[in-house]
Amino acid sequence: MSVFTKVSVAELTVWLKNYVVGSLIELQGIAEGIENTNYFVTTSHGRFVLTLFERLSEAELHFYLDLMAHLARHGIPCPSPIANQNNEFLGQLNGKPATLVTCLPGKPVTAPAPGHCAKIGAAMAEMHMAGQSFKGTLENPRGPAWWRIAAPKVMPFLDSRRRDLLDSELAFQSKQGNHALPRGPVHADLFRDNALWVENGGTIRLGGVIDFYFAGIDSLLFDVAVTVNDWCADAGGEIHAERAAALLGAYRDARQFTCEELAAWPAMLRAAALRFWLSRLYDFYLPRPGELTHAHDPEHFRRVLQSRRTNPGNLNLDASRR
């Protein structure tokens, strides 16, 4: 279980007195996640998710929680932060910043079909459009500035072939000019495990999108590339054409891509792959102490990156159709 900070029933009972959510019934640790401590909290008023933040700054946390509240008010299916009796989303529990958010229905899918991908593409476009009126200003915390800091720290752990790949891709990305691309709040981590699905009578619906704690201001296209690289890639890192066409076609039905985005797409797929290869290398070789943590295998996104470098034109953003 990814628990860095333990919370007892007695401690949580006292903390919840500052919320109007009823009396505590059950506290259950959540296994997923490598950045924060998460618990399911069941009270007499319903089920919530408690998150204790292990290393995020107050400025980052206010951005994330305000963004989630903004999107929820605009009809996006995402967790809605619960304000305490001081009308604040962020509190303190066991010495850590903590928040309580609504618990969404459903569970993730590990093998998405084109229908799942289409719904994710549509939901992402709606998030991007709703986010245009959000006033927060936090730059993507795992963007190029972080890449330049993280890369030297993981280099000593890599063999010569992987060091050359990382050096080469960082040099390539440093030459990309993405200033003309549409920007706004992006989820930046909308992987399969961050979407919940509800099945009923053979039909599926998106229960919601969760885990906004890597969000920030970036190009909207970067968010699309991150999502395609996960939802539409096979185990070898190659793009599954039908799933990609479904996702991109549904996105484009709600929001058209600009000419600048069409031109930047191949490089952006590479940037999205680089970001997650590098972050997984960092988590794998430089883990933080925790009760028990789960670090993803970095090799998958190395294969994704190499695939995007080898076949830069294998997915035409404008020509994709559902």
C-alpha positions as CSV (number, residue, x, y, z in Angstrom):
1,M,0.0,0.0,0.0
2,S,1.3,3.5,-0.9
3,V,1.1,4.9,2.6
4,F,3.7,7.4,3.7
5,T,1.8,8.9,6.6
6,K,-0.4,6.7,8.8
7,V,-3.8,7.9,10.0
8,S,-5.7,6.2,12.8
9,V,-9.4,6.1,13.2
10,A,-9.1,8.2,16.3
11,E,-7.0,10.8,14.6
12,L,-9.4,11.1,11.6
13,T,-12.4,11.3,13.9
14,V,-11.0,14.4,15.5
15,W,-10.0,15.9,12.2
16,L,-13.5,15.4,10.6
17,K,-15.1,17.5,13.4
18,N,-14.2,20.5,11.2
19,Y,-16.3,19.1,8.3
20,V,-20.0,18.6,7.9
21,V,-19.8,15.1,6.5
22,G,-21.4,13.0,9.3
23,S,-19.7,10.5,11.6
24,L,-16.8,8.2,10.6
25,I,-17.8,4.6,9.7
26,E,-14.7,3.2,8.0
27,L,-11.1,4.2,7.1
28,Q,-9.4,2.1,4.4
29,G,-6.0,2.6,2.7
30,I,-5.8,2.9,-1.1
31,A,-3.1,0.8,-2.7
32,E,-2.6,2.8,-5.9
33,G,-0.4,5.9,-6.1
34,I,3.2,6.7,-5.5
35,E,3.2,10.4,-4.7
36,N,0.6,10.8,-1.8
37,T,-1.1,9.0,1.0
38,N,-4.7,8.1,0.1
39,Y,-7.6,6.6,2.1
40,F,-11.2,5.8,1.4
41,V,-13.3,7.4,4.1
42,T,-16.9,6.3,4.6
43,T,-19.1,8.4,6.8
44,S,-22.8,8.5,7.6
45,H,-23.1,11.1,4.7
46,G,-21.3,9.0,2.1
47,R,-17.9,8.0,0.8
48,F,-15.0,10.3,0.3
49,V,-11.3,10.2,-0.5
50,L,-8.8,11.5,2.0
51,T,-5.4,12.6,0.6
52,L,-2.3,13.6,2.6
53,F,0.2,15.4,0.4
54,E,3.8,14.3,1.1
55,R,5.9,16.9,-0.8
56,L,3.7,19.3,-2.8
57,S,3.8,23.0,-2.0
58,E,0.9,25.0,-0.7
59,A,0.8,27.0,-4.0
60,E,0.6,23.8,-6.0
61,L,-2.1,22.3,-3.7
62,H,-4.3,25.4,-4.0
63,F,-4.0,25.3,-7.8
64,Y,-5.0,21.6,-7.9
65,L,-7.9,21.9,-5.6
66,D,-9.2,25.1,-7.1
67,L,-9.0,23.5,-10.6
68,M,-10.9,20.5,-9.5
69,A,-13.6,22.6,-7.9
70,H,-13.8,24.8,-11.1
71,L,-14.1,21.8,-13.4
72,A,-16.7,20.1,-11.2
73,R,-18.8,23.3,-11.2
74,H,-18.6,23.2,-15.0
75,G,-20.0,19.7,-15.2
76,I,-16.8,17.8,-15.7
77,P,-17.0,14.4,-13.9
78,C,-14.1,14.8,-11.4
79,P,-13.7,14.8,-7.7
80,S,-15.1,17.9,-5.9
81,P,-13.1,19.1,-2.9
82,I,-15.1,19.4,0.3
83,A,-14.7,22.7,2.2
84,N,-14.3,22.6,5.9
85,Q,-16.1,24.8,8.3
86,N,-13.6,27.6,7.6
87,N,-14.5,27.3,3.9
88,E,-11.1,26.0,3.0
89,F,-10.3,23.0,0.8
90,L,-6.9,22.4,2.4
91,G,-6.3,21.4,6.0
92,Q,-3.6,19.8,8.2
93,L,-3.6,16.2,9.4
94,N,-0.7,14.5,11.2
95,G,1.6,17.3,10.1
96,K,0.8,17.0,6.4
97,P,-1.5,19.1,4.2
98,A,-4.7,17.1,3.6
99,T,-7.9,17.3,1.7
100,L,-11.2,15.5,1.5
101,V,-12.9,15.1,-1.9
102,T,-15.9,13.3,-3.3
103,C,-15.5,9.6,-4.2
104,L,-16.6,8.9,-7.8
105,P,-18.2,5.7,-9.0
106,G,-16.6,3.0,-11.1
107,K,-13.3,1.3,-11.6
108,P,-10.4,1.6,-14.1
109,V,-10.1,-0.6,-17.2
110,T,-6.8,-2.1,-18.1
111,A,-7.6,-3.1,-21.7
112,P,-9.6,-0.2,-23.2
113,A,-11.7,-0.6,-26.3
114,P,-12.2,2.1,-28.9
115,G,-15.4,3.0,-27.1
116,H,-13.5,3.8,-23.9
117,C,-11.0,5.9,-25.9
118,A,-13.7,7.9,-27.6
119,K,-15.3,8.8,-24.2
120,I,-11.9,9.8,-22.8
121,G,-11.1,12.0,-25.9
122,A,-14.5,13.7,-25.5
123,A,-14.0,14.2,-21.8
124,M,-10.5,15.7,-22.3
125,A,-11.8,18.2,-24.9
126,E,-14.5,19.3,-22.5
127,M,-12.0,19.6,-19.6
128,H,-9.8,21.8,-21.9
129,M,-12.6,24.0,-22.9
130,A,-13.9,24.4,-19.3
131,G,-10.4,25.1,-18.1
132,Q,-10.1,28.2,-20.3
133,S,-11.9,30.3,-17.7
134,F,-9.8,29.1,-14.8
135,K,-7.5,31.7,-13.4
136,G,-4.7,29.6,-11.9
137,T,-1.1,30.1,-13.1
138,L,0.9,27.0,-12.1
139,E,3.2,25.8,-14.8
140,N,3.3,22.1,-15.5
141,P,5.5,20.8,-12.6
142,R,6.9,17.9,-14.7
143,G,7.6,20.0,-17.8
144,P,10.9,20.7,-19.5
145,A,12.3,22.6,-16.5
146,W,12.0,19.5,-14.4
147,W,13.4,17.3,-17.1
148,R,16.6,19.3,-17.0
149,I,16.9,18.8,-13.2
150,A,15.9,15.1,-13.1
151,A,18.0,13.9,-16.1
152,P,21.5,14.3,-14.5
153,K,20.3,12.5,-11.3
154,V,19.3,9.4,-13.2
155,M,22.1,9.3,-15.7
156,P,24.5,7.4,-13.4
157,F,22.1,4.5,-13.3
158,L,21.8,4.1,-17.1
159,D,23.9,2.1,-19.5
160,S,25.5,3.9,-22.4
161,R,22.6,3.1,-24.8
162,R,20.0,4.6,-22.5
163,R,22.1,7.6,-21.7
164,D,22.6,8.4,-25.4
165,L,18.8,8.1,-25.9
166,L,18.0,10.4,-23.0
167,D,20.7,13.0,-24.1
168,S,19.5,12.9,-27.7
169,E,15.8,13.4,-26.9
170,L,16.5,16.2,-24.4
171,A,18.5,17.9,-27.1
172,F,15.7,17.4,-29.7
173,Q,13.0,18.7,-27.3
174,S,15.1,21.8,-26.4
175,K,14.8,22.9,-30.0
176,Q,11.0,22.7,-30.2
177,G,9.1,26.0,-30.2
178,N,5.7,25.4,-28.8
179,H,4.8,29.0,-27.9
180,A,2.1,29.3,-30.5
181,L,0.2,26.2,-29.3
182,P,-3.1,26.7,-27.3
183,R,-2.4,26.5,-23.6
184,G,-4.4,26.1,-20.5
185,P,-4.9,23.8,-17.5
186,V,-4.0,20.2,-18.3
187,H,-4.4,17.0,-16.3
188,A,-1.0,15.8,-17.5
189,D,-1.5,12.3,-16.1
190,L,-4.7,11.0,-17.6
191,F,-3.7,7.3,-17.7
192,R,-6.0,4.3,-17.7
193,D,-5.9,4.1,-13.9
194,N,-7.0,7.7,-13.5
195,A,-10.4,7.1,-15.2
196,L,-13.3,5.3,-13.6
197,W,-15.9,3.4,-15.6
198,V,-19.4,2.2,-14.7
199,E,-20.9,-0.7,-16.6
200,N,-24.6,-1.3,-16.7
201,G,-26.4,-3.8,-18.9
202,G,-23.6,-3.9,-21.4
203,T,-23.2,-0.2,-21.7
204,I,-20.3,1.9,-20.3
205,R,-20.2,5.4,-19.0
206,L,-17.3,7.4,-17.6
207,G,-17.8,7.7,-13.9
208,G,-15.1,10.3,-13.7
209,V,-11.5,11.4,-14.1
210,I,-9.3,11.4,-10.9
211,D,-5.9,12.4,-9.6
212,F,-5.2,15.9,-10.7
213,Y,-2.1,16.2,-8.6
214,F,0.3,16.5,-11.6
215,A,-1.9,19.2,-13.3
216,G,-0.5,22.5,-14.5
217,I,-0.6,25.0,-17.3
218,D,0.8,23.6,-20.5
219,S,0.0,23.2,-24.2
220,L,-3.3,21.3,-24.5
221,L,-1.7,19.1,-27.1
222,F,0.8,17.8,-24.5
223,D,-2.2,16.5,-22.5
224,V,-3.6,14.8,-25.6
225,A,-0.2,13.2,-26.4
226,V,0.2,11.9,-22.8
227,T,-3.3,10.3,-23.0
228,V,-2.7,8.7,-26.5
229,N,0.6,7.3,-25.4
230,D,-1.1,5.4,-22.6
231,W,-4.7,4.6,-23.8
232,C,-3.7,3.8,-27.4
233,A,-0.3,2.0,-27.0
234,D,0.3,-1.7,-26.8
235,A,2.9,-3.5,-24.6
236,G,5.6,-2.8,-27.1
237,G,4.9,0.9,-27.2
238,E,3.3,0.9,-30.7
239,I,0.1,2.9,-31.4
240,H,-3.1,1.0,-31.8
241,A,-4.6,2.8,-34.8
242,E,-8.3,2.1,-34.0
243,R,-8.1,3.2,-30.4
244,A,-6.2,6.4,-31.4
245,A,-8.6,7.3,-34.1
246,A,-11.5,6.9,-31.7
247,L,-9.8,9.1,-29.0
248,L,-8.6,11.8,-31.4
249,G,-11.8,11.9,-33.4
250,A,-14.0,12.4,-30.3
251,Y,-11.7,15.1,-29.1
252,R,-11.8,16.9,-32.4
253,D,-15.6,16.7,-32.5
254,A,-15.6,19.0,-29.4
255,R,-12.4,21.0,-30.1
256,Q,-10.6,21.4,-33.4
257,F,-6.8,21.2,-33.6
258,T,-5.0,24.3,-34.9
259,C,-2.5,24.2,-37.8
260,E,0.3,24.7,-35.3
261,E,-0.9,21.7,-33.3
262,L,-1.0,19.5,-36.4
263,A,2.6,20.4,-37.1
264,A,3.8,19.9,-33.6
265,W,2.1,16.5,-33.0
266,P,5.0,14.1,-33.8
267,A,7.4,16.0,-31.5
268,M,4.7,16.3,-28.8
269,L,4.2,12.5,-28.7
270,R,7.9,12.2,-28.1
271,A,7.8,14.9,-25.4
272,A,5.0,13.0,-23.6
273,A,6.9,9.7,-23.8
274,L,10.1,11.4,-22.5
275,R,8.3,12.9,-19.5
276,F,7.1,9.5,-18.3
277,W,10.2,7.6,-19.1
278,L,12.2,10.2,-17.1
279,S,9.8,10.3,-14.1
280,R,9.7,6.5,-13.9
281,L,13.4,6.3,-14.0
282,Y,13.5,8.9,-11.2
283,D,11.0,7.0,-9.1
284,F,12.6,3.6,-9.7
285,Y,16.2,4.6,-8.9
286,L,15.6,7.4,-6.4
287,P,12.6,6.3,-4.4
288,R,11.4,8.0,-1.3
289,P,11.0,6.2,2.1
290,G,7.5,4.9,2.6
291,E,5.6,2.1,4.3
292,L,5.3,0.3,1.0
293,T,5.4,2.0,-2.4
294,H,4.8,1.0,-6.0
295,A,7.2,2.2,-8.7
296,H,6.3,1.6,-12.4
297,D,8.7,-0.1,-14.8
298,P,10.6,2.6,-16.7
299,E,11.3,0.3,-19.7
300,H,7.7,0.6,-21.0
301,F,8.1,4.3,-21.7
302,R,11.5,3.8,-23.1
303,R,9.9,1.6,-25.7
304,V,7.2,4.2,-26.3
305,L,9.7,6.9,-26.8
306,Q,11.8,4.8,-29.2
307,S,8.6,3.9,-31.2
308,R,7.7,7.6,-31.5
309,R,11.2,8.5,-32.7
310,T,11.3,5.6,-35.2
311,N,7.8,6.2,-36.6
312,P,7.1,10.0,-36.3
313,G,4.5,9.9,-39.0
314,N,2.6,6.8,-38.0
315,L,-0.3,8.8,-36.6
316,N,-1.8,11.7,-38.5
317,L,-3.6,13.9,-36.1
318,D,-5.8,15.5,-38.7
319,A,-6.7,12.4,-40.6
320,S,-7.8,10.3,-37.6
321,R,-11.4,9.2,-37.7
322,R,-13.6,7.3,-35.3
